[in-house]
Amino acid sequence: MTKTRIFAVLFAIALVAAACGGTDTEPPAAGPLGQVVIEDGESVQIRSFNAITGDVSFLGIPNQRGVELAIADYGDIKGHSVSMATGLDDLCSADGGQAGAQTIVSDPQILGVIGTSCSGAAGAAMPLISDAGLVMISGSNTSPALTSDLAGTAASDYNVGYYRTAHNDLFQGRAVAEFAYNELGLRNAGVIHDGDLYTFGLSSAFQAAFEELGGTVSVFTAVNKGDTDMTAVLTEIAAGGPDMLFTPTFPPEINFIAQQIGGVAGLDGVTLIGADASLVDNFLEIPEAAGWYHSGPDTRFGANTNSLTDVNGEGFLSAYEAAYGEAPSAPFWAHSYDATTMLLKAIEDASTDIDGTLYVDRQAVRDNLNDISIDGITGPITCDDFGDCGAQLITIIQNNSPDDVEAAKANVVFEFSP
């Protein structure tokens, strides 16, 4: 047989093999949670699910913008663009979390979610998202109820497929307690929460740590979201004779507390401490916020660089201000950015490209997040068995300049590292 005829025969065999679909081009078998097929020319679908309207939009809008910038910086996944479509609103409530989750799980192309802003919304959203085989990574949920007790036991609202880059409030509660007891010499605390997963969880973590140190929580009470008259609850606090008030409530409720506390007998000179819910522009800028302490994530990121995008904190903030004309109004912008990049990395590593069509295995996305090890703007990111993935560094600032909130945010007076 001549060389020409040999070549012709081999070429014909190759054509037959291609027409029949050789084993190297067969779609991968779907895992136990199924797979998402993304046709050539279609986008990889994720969603931003944050509080972007209402009183807590100051928290959710920077989170959503962090998602947008991370998508742009990460780029395509194996030739497919990434889309978050229109941002969904968690309303910082259980009702908003459930409604948004129903929208998400009704779309079989969605692979993962960045959100929610608020722990209460996550508690309602995650059962639906977990059952649908998706993942959700939050940049600002901090309630211990969503992950674990940090001693190997799942918490009450933990669901498989949940992750976060924000800290666990068992650490934040400990930080506030140590600052109050050891640094300020305070011994009697009044505590006000609003009953949701975040404020109740952080208040309880503070109480446990403060009492362990030898302090007393004389009053542990709550307001309702939407309350405007705080006289009764502040009078209740005053009856306990505290030397400090800790309240991790959100604006506008904490604004009303700050504005009305001066009119309640027995609370003159009481040390006032808020948390990351009020470490935001629309509280820090009111005159009555002067002198308050606030706990929250350590945002002194220095030279930390996200290893997936080569963007550091300074570069992110420059891009943020160029794109949106202002600085972030809340402290979890970098956490949401890092959360987005880890989701995209997990999706990319779980995907198989066959002739332009992408097959993404849902279980592999979860497995990749469980095993992830990257550097983020927030620091090293690895996940424990219950989804706590981020740096657990806490700082406390004192607001001595309501007329300059950026200076107030930078006025660190205490730092905590577990």
C-alpha positions, 0 to 999 in steps of 0.5 A: 500500500502506498503512503498516499493510500495509507494516509487516506485510510487513516484520515477516513478512520479519523472522520468516522471516529469524530462523527461517532463522538470519541470518548475524549469528547463525551460529556462528563457524567453528572454528579449527585447534585447534577450539572449545569450545561453552558452552551457555546456563546452563553454566560456562566450565571451567578447572582449577587444577593444583597440588601440594595434598597431600604435602610440597610442598603449602605451595607449591601451596595458596596457588597454588590459593587465588590461582586461586579468588580471581581467579575470584571477582574477575574475575566472569562471562564474557559471562553465564557463570560460571567454574568450576575444579571440584575442584583437581587435584594435580600431586604436584610430580612428573613422574608427577603431572603426567602423570596430571593432564594425562590427566584434563584433556585427557579433558574437551573443555570445559576451556579452560585450566589454571593450574599446575603448581606444580613445573617437573618436573610441568609437563615431563611435563604439557605435551606432552599439554596442548599436543597437545590445544590447551589452554593452561597458565599457571604462577605458580611454574614457574621452570625455564629448560627450560620456555621458552627460553635468553632468547636466542631458542632454545626450551629442551628442554621447551618446548611451544606453549601454555605460559606463566608469570608466574613468573621464568625461573631463568636470572635467579635463578641470576645473582642468587644468583651476583652476591650470593655473589661480589660482595656476600659475597666468596665464591669456592668453592661446593658445589651440591646439587640433586635432579635435577628440572627446577627444582633442576637447572636453577637449580643449573646457572644458578647454576654458569654465572653464578658461574663466569663471574664468576670463582668455582669450583663445586668440587662439583656433586652431587645427593640423591634425593627422599625421602632423609633421611640427608644425611651422605654428600652433605654429606661430599662437599661438604666435600671441596671446601673450599667457603665456601658451599653453594647448594641449591635443594632442597625441604622435607623434603630441605633441612630434613634438610640444615640439621639435619645440616650441623653434624655434618659436619667442614669445613662450619663457617662455610660460608654457606648459600643456598637458593632459592624452594623453601625460601622457605616456612614449613615450612623458615623456621620450623625453628631450623636455618634461622636465618642461611640466605639465600634467593633468590626472587621480589620480592614487594614489590608496593607499589601494583601493581594488577591492571588486570582486577580492580582488586585490589592486593597489599594487598587480595589479602592481606586477602581471602586471610587473611579467606577462609583464616585465614592468610597465604600459606605460599609466595611465588607467590600473586600470580603465580597470581592474575595468571595466572588473570586473564590466562587469563580475559581471553584466553578472554573475548576469544576468545569469541562469544556467540550467544543465550546460547551461548558459542563459544570458539576455542582458537587465539584463546585462545593468540593472545590470550595471545601478545599480552596486555598487562596490569598485574598485582599482580606488575607489567606482564605481556607474553609473549615468544615462548616464554611468559615473561610476568612480571616478572623481579625477584629478591630475597634475604632472610636468615632472622634470625627463625625464630620470625617467618617473616613478618619473615624473608620481609621481611628483604631484603638484595639485589635483582636486576633484569635 
